[in-house]
Each structure stands twice: as structure tokens, then as C-alpha cells.
Amino acid sequence: MSVHWLGFIAATLTTAAFVPQALKTLRSRDTRGISLGMYVIFTVGLCFWLAYGIVLQSWPMILSNIVTLVLAALILALKIRHG
């Protein structure tokens, strides 16, 4: 088993764990229970993880962070827009 498979499995599981909450928030538009500060820090952190993955040319890191970054950015935008 290649080391990259470990990365793909970890990336898939951690990204998949984020999806249900992201979809619930996107559908309901209810962001009252979400911390603006946490999502700002989380989204910036994802940008750095993505950059790190690009530098390492690690496809598991790149793909999972792109998906999670898109979802987190959408939730952050909803939080900013709807409070």
C-alpha cells in the first residue's frame, strides 16, 4: 500500500466529515451557531494547507483542501451576509 493511499483515505474522511454540516448550513442559511472568528481562522488555515499541499505536490492534500475550502468559504460568506 502506497503512502499516498493513507493520505487519500485521511483526506476523504476528514472532508466527508465536514460535508453534512456544510450542506445543512447552506440549505438552512442558519449561521447563528457559527463563530465568525473560527470560520475566518479556519478558512485562512485551509488556504495555507492548500498552499502547503501544492508545494509538496500532494494530491490528497490539494484535492481535500480545495473541496473543504470551497465549502468553508461558502459558509463564511453566509455568516458574513446573514450574521
mmCIF file of the N, C-alpha and C atoms, coordinates in Angstrom:
data_MODEL
# 
_entry.id   MODEL 
# 
loop_
_atom_site.group_PDB 
_atom_site.id 
_atom_site.type_symbol 
_atom_site.label_atom_id 
_atom_site.label_alt_id 
_atom_site.label_comp_id 
_atom_site.label_asym_id 
_atom_site.label_entity_id 
_atom_site.label_seq_id 
_atom_site.pdbx_PDB_ins_code 
_atom_site.Cartn_x 
_atom_site.Cartn_y 
_atom_site.Cartn_z 
_atom_site.occupancy 
_atom_site.B_iso_or_equiv 
_atom_site.pdbx_formal_charge 
_atom_site.auth_seq_id 
_atom_site.auth_comp_id 
_atom_site.auth_asym_id 
_atom_site.auth_atom_id 
_atom_site.pdbx_PDB_model_num 
ATOM 1   N N  . MET A 1 1  ? 0.852   -1.178 0.000  1.00 0.00 ? 1  MET A N  1 
ATOM 2   C CA . MET A 1 1  ? 0.000   0.000  0.000  1.00 0.00 ? 1  MET A CA 1 
ATOM 3   C C  . MET A 1 1  ? 0.897   1.241  0.000  1.00 0.00 ? 1  MET A C  1 
ATOM 4   N N  . SER A 1 2  ? 0.669   2.116  -0.937 1.00 0.00 ? 2  SER A N  1 
ATOM 5   C CA . SER A 1 2  ? 1.434   3.339  -1.056 1.00 0.00 ? 2  SER A CA 1 
ATOM 6   C C  . SER A 1 2  ? 1.070   4.316  0.061  1.00 0.00 ? 2  SER A C  1 
ATOM 7   N N  . VAL A 1 3  ? 2.036   5.106  0.463  1.00 0.00 ? 3  VAL A N  1 
ATOM 8   C CA . VAL A 1 3  ? 1.800   6.139  1.472  1.00 0.00 ? 3  VAL A CA 1 
ATOM 9   C C  . VAL A 1 3  ? 0.727   7.116  0.999  1.00 0.00 ? 3  VAL A C  1 
ATOM 10  N N  . HIS A 1 4  ? 0.655   7.341  -0.291 1.00 0.00 ? 4  HIS A N  1 
ATOM 11  C CA . HIS A 1 4  ? -0.360  8.261  -0.824 1.00 0.00 ? 4  HIS A CA 1 
ATOM 12  C C  . HIS A 1 4  ? -1.778  7.778  -0.536 1.00 0.00 ? 4  HIS A C  1 
ATOM 13  N N  . TRP A 1 5  ? -1.969  6.468  -0.470 1.00 0.00 ? 5  TRP A N  1 
ATOM 14  C CA . TRP A 1 5  ? -3.310  5.954  -0.148 1.00 0.00 ? 5  TRP A CA 1 
ATOM 15  C C  . TRP A 1 5  ? -3.724  6.339  1.269  1.00 0.00 ? 5  TRP A C  1 
ATOM 16  N N  . LEU A 1 6  ? -2.773  6.355  2.178  1.00 0.00 ? 6  LEU A N  1 
ATOM 17  C CA . LEU A 1 6  ? -3.081  6.813  3.534  1.00 0.00 ? 6  LEU A CA 1 
ATOM 18  C C  . LEU A 1 6  ? -3.558  8.263  3.502  1.00 0.00 ? 6  LEU A C  1 
ATOM 19  N N  . GLY A 1 7  ? -2.891  9.075  2.722  1.00 0.00 ? 7  GLY A N  1 
ATOM 20  C CA . GLY A 1 7  ? -3.287  10.471 2.576  1.00 0.00 ? 7  GLY A CA 1 
ATOM 21  C C  . GLY A 1 7  ? -4.656  10.619 1.944  1.00 0.00 ? 7  GLY A C  1 
ATOM 22  N N  . PHE A 1 8  ? -4.924  9.837  0.908  1.00 0.00 ? 8  PHE A N  1 
ATOM 23  C CA . PHE A 1 8  ? -6.238  9.901  0.260  1.00 0.00 ? 8  PHE A CA 1 
ATOM 24  C C  . PHE A 1 8  ? -7.349  9.466  1.213  1.00 0.00 ? 8  PHE A C  1 
ATOM 25  N N  . ILE A 1 9  ? -7.103  8.422  1.994  1.00 0.00 ? 9  ILE A N  1 
ATOM 26  C CA . ILE A 1 9  ? -8.119  7.955  2.947  1.00 0.00 ? 9  ILE A CA 1 
ATOM 27  C C  . ILE A 1 9  ? -8.358  9.018  4.017  1.00 0.00 ? 9  ILE A C  1 
ATOM 28  N N  . ALA A 1 10 ? -7.274  9.561  4.587  1.00 0.00 ? 10 ALA A N  1 
ATOM 29  C CA . ALA A 1 10 ? -7.407  10.606 5.608  1.00 0.00 ? 10 ALA A CA 1 
ATOM 30  C C  . ALA A 1 10 ? -8.115  11.829 5.041  1.00 0.00 ? 10 ALA A C  1 
ATOM 31  N N  . ALA A 1 11 ? -7.735  12.254 3.853  1.00 0.00 ? 11 ALA A N  1 
ATOM 32  C CA . ALA A 1 11 ? -8.344  13.434 3.229  1.00 0.00 ? 11 ALA A CA 1 
ATOM 33  C C  . ALA A 1 11 ? -9.825  13.204 2.937  1.00 0.00 ? 11 ALA A C  1 
ATOM 34  N N  . THR A 1 12 ? -10.153 12.029 2.457  1.00 0.00 ? 12 THR A N  1 
ATOM 35  C CA . THR A 1 12 ? -11.550 11.712 2.156  1.00 0.00 ? 12 THR A CA 1 
ATOM 36  C C  . THR A 1 12 ? -12.401 11.718 3.423  1.00 0.00 ? 12 THR A C  1 
ATOM 37  N N  . LEU A 1 13 ? -11.903 11.102 4.472  1.00 0.00 ? 13 LEU A N  1 
ATOM 38  C CA . LEU A 1 13 ? -12.675 11.033 5.718  1.00 0.00 ? 13 LEU A CA 1 
ATOM 39  C C  . LEU A 1 13 ? -12.850 12.400 6.367  1.00 0.00 ? 13 LEU A C  1 
ATOM 40  N N  . THR A 1 14 ? -11.785 13.192 6.437  1.00 0.00 ? 14 THR A N  1 
ATOM 41  C CA . THR A 1 14 ? -11.918 14.498 7.087  1.00 0.00 ? 14 THR A CA 1 
ATOM 42  C C  . THR A 1 14 ? -12.758 15.465 6.256  1.00 0.00 ? 14 THR A C  1 
ATOM 43  N N  . THR A 1 15 ? -12.658 15.390 4.956  1.00 0.00 ? 15 THR A N  1 
ATOM 44  C CA . THR A 1 15 ? -13.505 16.235 4.103  1.00 0.00 ? 15 THR A CA 1 
ATOM 45  C C  . THR A 1 15 ? -14.953 15.768 4.172  1.00 0.00 ? 15 THR A C  1 
ATOM 46  N N  . ALA A 1 16 ? -15.170 14.462 4.124  1.00 0.00 ? 16 ALA A N  1 
ATOM 47  C CA . ALA A 1 16 ? -16.532 13.923 4.195  1.00 0.00 ? 16 ALA A CA 1 
ATOM 48  C C  . ALA A 1 16 ? -17.193 14.260 5.526  1.00 0.00 ? 16 ALA A C  1 
ATOM 49  N N  . ALA A 1 17 ? -16.421 14.294 6.595  1.00 0.00 ? 17 ALA A N  1 
ATOM 50  C CA . ALA A 1 17 ? -16.979 14.644 7.904  1.00 0.00 ? 17 ALA A CA 1 
ATOM 51  C C  . ALA A 1 17 ? -17.484 16.078 7.933  1.00 0.00 ? 17 ALA A C  1 
ATOM 52  N N  . PHE A 1 18 ? -16.901 16.945 7.149  1.00 0.00 ? 18 PHE A N  1 
ATOM 53  C CA . PHE A 1 18 ? -17.288 18.356 7.105  1.00 0.00 ? 18 PHE A CA 1 
ATOM 54  C C  . PHE A 1 18 ? -18.530 18.584 6.238  1.00 0.00 ? 18 PHE A C  1 
ATOM 55  N N  . VAL A 1 19 ? -18.762 17.731 5.259  1.00 0.00 ? 19 VAL A N  1 
ATOM 56  C CA . VAL A 1 19 ? -19.829 17.931 4.269  1.00 0.00 ? 19 VAL A CA 1 
ATOM 57  C C  . VAL A 1 19 ? -21.239 17.996 4.867  1.00 0.00 ? 19 VAL A C  1 
ATOM 58  N N  . PRO A 1 20 ? -21.663 17.096 5.754  1.00 0.00 ? 20 PRO A N  1 
ATOM 59  C CA . PRO A 1 20 ? -23.042 17.175 6.262  1.00 0.00 ? 20 PRO A CA 1 
ATOM 60  C C  . PRO A 1 20 ? -23.357 18.508 6.951  1.00 0.00 ? 20 PRO A C  1 
ATOM 61  N N  . GLN A 1 21 ? -22.435 18.999 7.776  1.00 0.00 ? 21 GLN A N  1 
ATOM 62  C CA . GLN A 1 21 ? -22.668 20.280 8.442  1.00 0.00 ? 21 GLN A CA 1 
ATOM 63  C C  . GLN A 1 21 ? -22.684 21.419 7.432  1.00 0.00 ? 21 GLN A C  1 
ATOM 64  N N  . ALA A 1 22 ? -21.801 21.363 6.467  1.00 0.00 ? 22 ALA A N  1 
ATOM 65  C CA . ALA A 1 22 ? -21.769 22.408 5.442  1.00 0.00 ? 22 ALA A CA 1 
ATOM 66  C C  . ALA A 1 22 ? -23.069 22.415 4.643  1.00 0.00 ? 22 ALA A C  1 
ATOM 67  N N  . LEU A 1 23 ? -23.540 21.245 4.248  1.00 0.00 ? 23 LEU A N  1 
ATOM 68  C CA . LEU A 1 23 ? -24.795 21.181 3.480  1.00 0.00 ? 23 LEU A CA 1 
ATOM 69  C C  . LEU A 1 23 ? -25.978 21.665 4.311  1.00 0.00 ? 23 LEU A C  1 
ATOM 70  N N  . LYS A 1 24 ? -26.019 21.296 5.578  1.00 0.00 ? 24 LYS A N  1 
ATOM 71  C CA . LYS A 1 24 ? -27.095 21.744 6.460  1.00 0.00 ? 24 LYS A CA 1 
ATOM 72  C C  . LYS A 1 24 ? -27.105 23.266 6.569  1.00 0.00 ? 24 LYS A C  1 
ATOM 73  N N  . THR A 1 25 ? -25.936 23.840 6.733  1.00 0.00 ? 25 THR A N  1 
ATOM 74  C CA . THR A 1 25 ? -25.840 25.295 6.842  1.00 0.00 ? 25 THR A CA 1 
ATOM 75  C C  . THR A 1 25 ? -26.200 25.972 5.528  1.00 0.00 ? 25 THR A C  1 
ATOM 76  N N  . LEU A 1 26 ? -25.752 25.420 4.423  1.00 0.00 ? 26 LEU A N  1 
ATOM 77  C CA . LEU A 1 26 ? -26.071 26.005 3.118  1.00 0.00 ? 26 LEU A CA 1 
ATOM 78  C C  . LEU A 1 26 ? -27.567 25.930 2.821  1.00 0.00 ? 26 LEU A C  1 
ATOM 79  N N  . ARG A 1 27 ? -28.199 24.834 3.212  1.00 0.00 ? 27 ARG A N  1 
ATOM 80  C CA . ARG A 1 27 ? -29.640 24.686 2.973  1.00 0.00 ? 27 ARG A CA 1 
ATOM 81  C C  . ARG A 1 27 ? -30.474 25.581 3.881  1.00 0.00 ? 27 ARG A C  1 
ATOM 82  N N  . SER A 1 28 ? -30.126 25.626 5.145  1.00 0.00 ? 28 SER A N  1 
ATOM 83  C CA . SER A 1 28 ? -30.935 26.364 6.118  1.00 0.00 ? 28 SER A CA 1 
ATOM 84  C C  . SER A 1 28 ? -30.594 27.846 6.171  1.00 0.00 ? 28 SER A C  1 
ATOM 85  N N  . ARG A 1 29 ? -29.397 28.193 5.754  1.00 0.00 ? 29 ARG A N  1 
ATOM 86  C CA . ARG A 1 29 ? -28.905 29.572 5.857  1.00 0.00 ? 29 ARG A CA 1 
ATOM 87  C C  . ARG A 1 29 ? -28.834 30.057 7.312  1.00 0.00 ? 29 ARG A C  1 
ATOM 88  N N  . ASP A 1 30 ? -28.928 29.136 8.249  1.00 0.00 ? 30 ASP A N  1 
ATOM 89  C CA . ASP A 1 30 ? -28.891 29.478 9.673  1.00 0.00 ? 30 ASP A CA 1 
ATOM 90  C C  . ASP A 1 30 ? -27.442 29.414 10.152 1.00 0.00 ? 30 ASP A C  1 
ATOM 91  N N  . THR A 1 31 ? -26.869 30.569 10.425 1.00 0.00 ? 31 THR A N  1 
ATOM 92  C CA . THR A 1 31 ? -25.476 30.641 10.851 1.00 0.00 ? 31 THR A CA 1 
ATOM 93  C C  . THR A 1 31 ? -25.342 31.185 12.276 1.00 0.00 ? 31 THR A C  1 
ATOM 94  N N  . ARG A 1 32 ? -26.433 31.220 13.014 1.00 0.00 ? 32 ARG A N  1 
ATOM 95  C CA . ARG A 1 32 ? -26.390 31.783 14.368 1.00 0.00 ? 32 ARG A CA 1 
ATOM 96  C C  . ARG A 1 32 ? -25.441 31.019 15.284 1.00 0.00 ? 32 ARG A C  1 
ATOM 97  N N  . GLY A 1 33 ? -25.343 29.732 15.108 1.00 0.00 ? 33 GLY A N  1 
ATOM 98  C CA . GLY A 1 33 ? -24.496 28.919 15.974 1.00 0.00 ? 33 GLY A CA 1 
ATOM 99  C C  . GLY A 1 33 ? -23.047 28.834 15.514 1.00 0.00 ? 33 GLY A C  1 
ATOM 100 N N  . ILE A 1 34 ? -22.692 29.585 14.496 1.00 0.00 ? 34 ILE A N  1 
ATOM 101 C CA . ILE A 1 34 ? -21.346 29.517 13.927 1.00 0.00 ? 34 ILE A CA 1 
ATOM 102 C C  . ILE A 1 34 ? -20.549 30.740 14.357 1.00 0.00 ? 34 ILE A C  1 
ATOM 103 N N  . SER A 1 35 ? -19.342 30.518 14.808 1.00 0.00 ? 35 SER A N  1 
ATOM 104 C CA . SER A 1 35 ? -18.451 31.597 15.214 1.00 0.00 ? 35 SER A CA 1 
ATOM 105 C C  . SER A 1 35 ? -17.773 32.199 13.985 1.00 0.00 ? 35 SER A C  1 
ATOM 106 N N  . LEU A 1 36 ? -17.955 33.505 13.805 1.00 0.00 ? 36 LEU A N  1 
ATOM 107 C CA . LEU A 1 36 ? -17.312 34.191 12.679 1.00 0.00 ? 36 LEU A CA 1 
ATOM 108 C C  . LEU A 1 36 ? -15.793 34.080 12.790 1.00 0.00 ? 36 LEU A C  1 
ATOM 109 N N  . GLY A 1 37 ? -15.258 34.321 13.985 1.00 0.00 ? 37 GLY A N  1 
ATOM 110 C CA . GLY A 1 37 ? -13.807 34.243 14.175 1.00 0.00 ? 37 GLY A CA 1 
ATOM 111 C C  . GLY A 1 37 ? -13.248 32.883 13.834 1.00 0.00 ? 37 GLY A C  1 
ATOM 112 N N  . MET A 1 38 ? -13.947 31.838 14.262 1.00 0.00 ? 38 MET A N  1 
ATOM 113 C CA . MET A 1 38 ? -13.484 30.480 13.992 1.00 0.00 ? 38 MET A CA 1 
ATOM 114 C C  . MET A 1 38 ? -13.461 30.217 12.489 1.00 0.00 ? 38 MET A C  1 
ATOM 115 N N  . TYR A 1 39 ? -14.494 30.646 11.781 1.00 0.00 ? 39 TYR A N  1 
ATOM 116 C CA . TYR A 1 39 ? -14.542 30.375 10.339 1.00 0.00 ? 39 TYR A CA 1 
ATOM 117 C C  . TYR A 1 39 ? -13.541 31.205 9.561  1.00 0.00 ? 39 TYR A C  1 
ATOM 118 N N  . VAL A 1 40 ? -13.247 32.411 10.013 1.00 0.00 ? 40 VAL A N  1 
ATOM 119 C CA . VAL A 1 40 ? -12.199 33.204 9.366  1.00 0.00 ? 40 VAL A CA 1 
ATOM 120 C C  . VAL A 1 40 ? -10.860 32.501 9.528  1.00 0.00 ? 40 VAL A C  1 
ATOM 121 N N  . ILE A 1 41 ? -10.537 32.103 10.756 1.00 0.00 ? 41 ILE A N  1 
ATOM 122 C CA . ILE A 1 41 ? -9.271  31.422 11.016 1.00 0.00 ? 41 ILE A CA 1 
ATOM 123 C C  . ILE A 1 41 ? -9.205  30.087 10.278 1.00 0.00 ? 41 ILE A C  1 
ATOM 124 N N  . PHE A 1 42 ? -10.299 29.335 10.297 1.00 0.00 ? 42 PHE A N  1 
ATOM 125 C CA . PHE A 1 42 ? -10.358 28.037 9.625  1.00 0.00 ? 42 PHE A CA 1 
ATOM 126 C C  . PHE A 1 42 ? -10.140 28.189 8.121  1.00 0.00 ? 42 PHE A C  1 
ATOM 127 N N  . THR A 1 43 ? -10.793 29.170 7.512  1.00 0.00 ? 43 THR A N  1 
ATOM 128 C CA . THR A 1 43 ? -10.676 29.377 6.067  1.00 0.00 ? 43 THR A CA 1 
ATOM 129 C C  . THR A 1 43 ? -9.264  29.812 5.687  1.00 0.00 ? 43 THR A C  1 
ATOM 130 N N  . VAL A 1 44 ? -8.666  30.704 6.464  1.00 0.00 ? 44 VAL A N  1 
ATOM 131 C CA . VAL A 1 44 ? -7.281  31.105 6.210  1.00 0.00 ? 44 VAL A CA 1 
ATOM 132 C C  . VAL A 1 44 ? -6.353  29.901 6.388  1.00 0.00 ? 44 VAL A C  1 
ATOM 133 N N  . GLY A 1 45 ? -6.592  29.105 7.413  1.00 0.00 ? 45 GLY A N  1 
ATOM 134 C CA . GLY A 1 45 ? -5.797  27.897 7.622  1.00 0.00 ? 45 GLY A CA 1 
ATOM 135 C C  . GLY A 1 45 ? -5.895  26.943 6.447  1.00 0.00 ? 45 GLY A C  1 
ATOM 136 N N  . LEU A 1 46 ? -7.079  26.794 5.891  1.00 0.00 ? 46 LEU A N  1 
ATOM 137 C CA . LEU A 1 46 ? -7.245  25.927 4.722  1.00 0.00 ? 46 LEU A CA 1 
ATOM 138 C C  . LEU A 1 46 ? -6.454  26.458 3.526  1.00 0.00 ? 46 LEU A C  1 
ATOM 139 N N  . CYS A 1 47 ? -6.396  27.765 3.374  1.00 0.00 ? 47 CYS A N  1 
ATOM 140 C CA . CYS A 1 47 ? -5.591  28.347 2.290  1.00 0.00 ? 47 CYS A CA 1 
ATOM 141 C C  . CYS A 1 47 ? -4.124  27.960 2.454  1.00 0.00 ? 47 CYS A C  1 
ATOM 142 N N  . PHE A 1 48 ? -3.646  28.015 3.703  1.00 0.00 ? 48 PHE A N  1 
ATOM 143 C CA . PHE A 1 48 ? -2.257  27.625 3.946  1.00 0.00 ? 48 PHE A CA 1 
ATOM 144 C C  . PHE A 1 48 ? -2.035  26.131 3.746  1.00 0.00 ? 48 PHE A C  1 
ATOM 145 N N  . TRP A 1 49 ? -2.981  25.291 4.171  1.00 0.00 ? 49 TRP A N  1 
ATOM 146 C CA . TRP A 1 49 ? -2.866  23.847 3.934  1.00 0.00 ? 49 TRP A CA 1 
ATOM 147 C C  . TRP A 1 49 ? -2.842  23.560 2.436  1.00 0.00 ? 49 TRP A C  1 
ATOM 148 N N  . LEU A 1 50 ? -3.673  24.270 1.681  1.00 0.00 ? 50 LEU A N  1 
ATOM 149 C CA . LEU A 1 50 ? -3.703  24.087 0.225  1.00 0.00 ? 50 LEU A CA 1 
ATOM 150 C C  . LEU A 1 50 ? -2.354  24.485 -0.381 1.00 0.00 ? 50 LEU A C  1 
ATOM 151 N N  . ALA A 1 51 ? -1.831  25.632 0.029  1.00 0.00 ? 51 ALA A N  1 
ATOM 152 C CA . ALA A 1 51 ? -0.530  26.071 -0.480 1.00 0.00 ? 51 ALA A CA 1 
ATOM 153 C C  . ALA A 1 51 ? 0.562   25.055 -0.136 1.00 0.00 ? 51 ALA A C  1 
ATOM 154 N N  . TYR A 1 52 ? 0.525   24.546 1.083  1.00 0.00 ? 52 TYR A N  1 
ATOM 155 C CA . TYR A 1 52 ? 1.486   23.538 1.526  1.00 0.00 ? 52 TYR A CA 1 
ATOM 156 C C  . TYR A 1 52 ? 1.375   22.273 0.665  1.00 0.00 ? 52 TYR A C  1 
ATOM 157 N N  . GLY A 1 53 ? 0.145   21.843 0.408  1.00 0.00 ? 53 GLY A N  1 
ATOM 158 C CA . GLY A 1 53 ? -0.065  20.674 -0.443 1.00 0.00 ? 53 GLY A CA 1 
ATOM 159 C C  . GLY A 1 53 ? 0.447   20.886 -1.852 1.00 0.00 ? 53 GLY A C  1 
ATOM 160 N N  . ILE A 1 54 ? 0.279   22.116 -2.360 1.00 0.00 ? 54 ILE A N  1 
ATOM 161 C CA . ILE A 1 54 ? 0.770   22.434 -3.706 1.00 0.00 ? 54 ILE A CA 1 
ATOM 162 C C  . ILE A 1 54 ? 2.294   22.378 -3.738 1.00 0.00 ? 54 ILE A C  1 
ATOM 163 N N  . VAL A 1 55 ? 2.927   22.967 -2.723 1.00 0.00 ? 55 VAL A N  1 
ATOM 164 C CA . VAL A 1 55 ? 4.389   22.939 -2.648 1.00 0.00 ? 55 VAL A CA 1 
ATOM 165 C C  . VAL A 1 55 ? 4.902   21.497 -2.595 1.00 0.00 ? 55 VAL A C  1 
ATOM 166 N N  . LEU A 1 56 ? 4.234   20.659 -1.811 1.00 0.00 ? 56 LEU A N  1 
ATOM 167 C CA . LEU A 1 56 ? 4.640   19.251 -1.692 1.00 0.00 ? 56 LEU A CA 1 
ATOM 168 C C  . LEU A 1 56 ? 4.175   18.402 -2.870 1.00 0.00 ? 56 LEU A C  1 
ATOM 169 N N  . GLN A 1 57 ? 3.316   18.964 -3.707 1.00 0.00 ? 57 GLN A N  1 
ATOM 170 C CA . GLN A 1 57 ? 2.699   18.232 -4.817 1.00 0.00 ? 57 GLN A CA 1 
ATOM 171 C C  . GLN A 1 57 ? 1.958   16.998 -4.302 1.00 0.00 ? 57 GLN A C  1 
ATOM 172 N N  . SER A 1 58 ? 1.234   17.199 -3.200 1.00 0.00 ? 58 SER A N  1 
ATOM 173 C CA . SER A 1 58 ? 0.487   16.119 -2.563 1.00 0.00 ? 58 SER A CA 1 
ATOM 174 C C  . SER A 1 58 ? -0.976  16.211 -2.992 1.00 0.00 ? 58 SER A C  1 
ATOM 175 N N  . TRP A 1 59 ? -1.370  15.349 -3.912 1.00 0.00 ? 59 TRP A N  1 
ATOM 176 C CA . TRP A 1 59 ? -2.739  15.404 -4.423 1.00 0.00 ? 59 TRP A CA 1 
ATOM 177 C C  . TRP A 1 59 ? -3.801  15.176 -3.361 1.00 0.00 ? 59 TRP A C  1 
ATOM 178 N N  . PRO A 1 60 ? -3.587  14.299 -2.378 1.00 0.00 ? 60 PRO A N  1 
ATOM 179 C CA . PRO A 1 60 ? -4.595  14.174 -1.326 1.00 0.00 ? 60 PRO A CA 1 
ATOM 180 C C  . PRO A 1 60 ? -4.813  15.497 -0.585 1.00 0.00 ? 60 PRO A C  1 
ATOM 181 N N  . MET A 1 61 ? -3.745  16.196 -0.270 1.00 0.00 ? 61 MET A N  1 
ATOM 182 C CA . MET A 1 61 ? -3.861  17.478 0.421  1.00 0.00 ? 61 MET A CA 1 
ATOM 183 C C  . MET A 1 61 ? -4.493  18.530 -0.477 1.00 0.00 ? 61 MET A C  1 
ATOM 184 N N  . ILE A 1 62 ? -4.103  18.557 -1.720 1.00 0.00 ? 62 ILE A N  1 
ATOM 185 C CA . ILE A 1 62 ? -4.611  19.561 -2.654 1.00 0.00 ? 62 ILE A CA 1 
ATOM 186 C C  . ILE A 1 62 ? -6.111  19.380 -2.858 1.00 0.00 ? 62 ILE A C  1 
ATOM 187 N N  . LEU A 1 63 ? -6.528  18.180 -3.210 1.00 0.00 ? 63 LEU A N  1 
ATOM 188 C CA . LEU A 1 63 ? -7.940  17.940 -3.524 1.00 0.00 ? 63 LEU A CA 1 
ATOM 189 C C  . LEU A 1 63 ? -8.848  18.123 -2.305 1.00 0.00 ? 63 LEU A C  1 
ATOM 190 N N  . SER A 1 64 ? -8.443  17.567 -1.177 1.00 0.00 ? 64 SER A N  1 
ATOM 191 C CA . SER A 1 64 ? -9.301  17.679 0.004  1.00 0.00 ? 64 SER A CA 1 
ATOM 192 C C  . SER A 1 64 ? -9.395  19.120 0.485  1.00 0.00 ? 64 SER A C  1 
ATOM 193 N N  . ASN A 1 65 ? -8.310  19.855 0.410  1.00 0.00 ? 65 ASN A N  1 
ATOM 194 C CA . ASN A 1 65 ? -8.358  21.239 0.859  1.00 0.00 ? 65 ASN A CA 1 
ATOM 195 C C  . ASN A 1 65 ? -9.098  22.145 -0.106 1.00 0.00 ? 65 ASN A C  1 
ATOM 196 N N  . ILE A 1 66 ? -9.093  21.836 -1.390 1.00 0.00 ? 66 ILE A N  1 
ATOM 197 C CA . ILE A 1 66 ? -9.908  22.606 -2.335 1.00 0.00 ? 66 ILE A CA 1 
ATOM 198 C C  . ILE A 1 66 ? -11.389 22.421 -2.004 1.00 0.00 ? 66 ILE A C  1 
ATOM 199 N N  . VAL A 1 67 ? -11.814 21.176 -1.825 1.00 0.00 ? 67 VAL A N  1 
ATOM 200 C CA . VAL A 1 67 ? -13.228 20.907 -1.527 1.00 0.00 ? 67 VAL A CA 1 
ATOM 201 C C  . VAL A 1 67 ? -13.635 21.556 -0.210 1.00 0.00 ? 67 VAL A C  1 
ATOM 202 N N  . THR A 1 68 ? -12.849 21.349 0.827  1.00 0.00 ? 68 THR A N  1 
ATOM 203 C CA . THR A 1 68 ? -13.182 21.905 2.132  1.00 0.00 ? 68 THR A CA 1 
ATOM 204 C C  . THR A 1 68 ? -13.116 23.424 2.115  1.00 0.00 ? 68 THR A C  1 
ATOM 205 N N  . LEU A 1 69 ? -12.163 23.993 1.381  1.00 0.00 ? 69 LEU A N  1 
ATOM 206 C CA . LEU A 1 69 ? -12.053 25.449 1.281  1.00 0.00 ? 69 LEU A CA 1 
ATOM 207 C C  . LEU A 1 69 ? -13.285 26.047 0.609  1.00 0.00 ? 69 LEU A C  1 
ATOM 208 N N  . VAL A 1 70 ? -13.759 25.431 -0.444 1.00 0.00 ? 70 VAL A N  1 
ATOM 209 C CA . VAL A 1 70 ? -14.971 25.927 -1.115 1.00 0.00 ? 70 VAL A CA 1 
ATOM 210 C C  . VAL A 1 70 ? -16.154 25.905 -0.152 1.00 0.00 ? 70 VAL A C  1 
ATOM 211 N N  . LEU A 1 71 ? -16.344 24.798 0.544  1.00 0.00 ? 71 LEU A N  1 
ATOM 212 C CA . LEU A 1 71 ? -17.460 24.696 1.489  1.00 0.00 ? 71 LEU A CA 1 
ATOM 213 C C  . LEU A 1 71 ? -17.317 25.699 2.631  1.00 0.00 ? 71 LEU A C  1 
ATOM 214 N N  . ALA A 1 72 ? -16.123 25.820 3.182  1.00 0.00 ? 72 ALA A N  1 
ATOM 215 C CA . ALA A 1 72 ? -15.901 26.749 4.292  1.00 0.00 ? 72 ALA A CA 1 
ATOM 216 C C  . ALA A 1 72 ? -16.084 28.193 3.846  1.00 0.00 ? 72 ALA A C  1 
ATOM 217 N N  . ALA A 1 73 ? -15.628 28.516 2.643  1.00 0.00 ? 73 ALA A N  1 
ATOM 218 C CA . ALA A 1 73 ? -15.786 29.878 2.128  1.00 0.00 ? 73 ALA A CA 1 
ATOM 219 C C  . ALA A 1 73 ? -17.255 30.213 1.911  1.00 0.00 ? 73 ALA A C  1 
ATOM 220 N N  . LEU A 1 74 ? -18.038 29.241 1.447  1.00 0.00 ? 74 LEU A N  1 
ATOM 221 C CA . LEU A 1 74 ? -19.478 29.474 1.284  1.00 0.00 ? 74 LEU A CA 1 
ATOM 222 C C  . LEU A 1 74 ? -20.147 29.723 2.628  1.00 0.00 ? 74 LEU A C  1 
ATOM 223 N N  . ILE A 1 75 ? -19.799 28.930 3.613  1.00 0.00 ? 75 ILE A N  1 
ATOM 224 C CA . ILE A 1 75 ? -20.374 29.108 4.946  1.00 0.00 ? 75 ILE A CA 1 
ATOM 225 C C  . ILE A 1 75 ? -19.928 30.452 5.532  1.00 0.00 ? 75 ILE A C  1 
ATOM 226 N N  . LEU A 1 76 ? -18.671 30.806 5.352  1.00 0.00 ? 76 LEU A N  1 
ATOM 227 C CA . LEU A 1 76 ? -18.176 32.093 5.840  1.00 0.00 ? 76 LEU A CA 1 
ATOM 228 C C  . LEU A 1 76 ? -18.918 33.245 5.171  1.00 0.00 ? 76 LEU A C  1 
ATOM 229 N N  . ALA A 1 77 ? -19.143 33.138 3.878  1.00 0.00 ? 77 ALA A N  1 
ATOM 230 C CA . ALA A 1 77 ? -19.893 34.175 3.167  1.00 0.00 ? 77 ALA A CA 1 
ATOM 231 C C  . ALA A 1 77 ? -21.321 34.282 3.704  1.00 0.00 ? 77 ALA A C  1 
ATOM 232 N N  . LEU A 1 78 ? -21.957 33.152 3.982  1.00 0.00 ? 78 LEU A N  1 
ATOM 233 C CA . LEU A 1 78 ? -23.309 33.172 4.561  1.00 0.00 ? 78 LEU A CA 1 
ATOM 234 C C  . LEU A 1 78 ? -23.291 33.800 5.946  1.00 0.00 ? 78 LEU A C  1 
ATOM 235 N N  . LYS A 1 79 ? -22.274 33.497 6.733  1.00 0.00 ? 79 LYS A N  1 
ATOM 236 C CA . LYS A 1 79 ? -22.167 34.059 8.073  1.00 0.00 ? 79 LYS A CA 1 
ATOM 237 C C  . LYS A 1 79 ? -22.017 35.570 8.005  1.00 0.00 ? 79 LYS A C  1 
ATOM 238 N N  . ILE A 1 80 ? -21.184 36.036 7.098  1.00 0.00 ? 80 ILE A N  1 
ATOM 239 C CA . ILE A 1 80 ? -20.984 37.485 6.939  1.00 0.00 ? 80 ILE A CA 1 
ATOM 240 C C  . ILE A 1 80 ? -22.257 38.147 6.429  1.00 0.00 ? 80 ILE A C  1 
ATOM 241 N N  . ARG A 1 81 ? -22.933 37.505 5.496  1.00 0.00 ? 81 ARG A N  1 
ATOM 242 C CA . ARG A 1 81 ? -24.143 38.082 4.900  1.00 0.00 ? 81 ARG A CA 1 
ATOM 243 C C  . ARG A 1 81 ? -25.336 38.053 5.848  1.00 0.00 ? 81 ARG A C  1 
ATOM 244 N N  . HIS A 1 82 ? -25.558 36.930 6.525  1.00 0.00 ? 82 HIS A N  1 
ATOM 245 C CA . HIS A 1 82 ? -26.762 36.752 7.342  1.00 0.00 ? 82 HIS A CA 1 
ATOM 246 C C  . HIS A 1 82 ? -26.518 36.896 8.841  1.00 0.00 ? 82 HIS A C  1 
ATOM 247 N N  . GLY A 1 83 ? -25.257 37.020 9.234  1.00 0.00 ? 83 GLY A N  1 
ATOM 248 C CA . GLY A 1 83 ? -24.960 37.175 10.662 1.00 0.00 ? 83 GLY A CA 1 
ATOM 249 C C  . GLY A 1 83 ? -25.102 35.902 11.337 1.00 0.00 ? 83 GLY A C  1 
# 
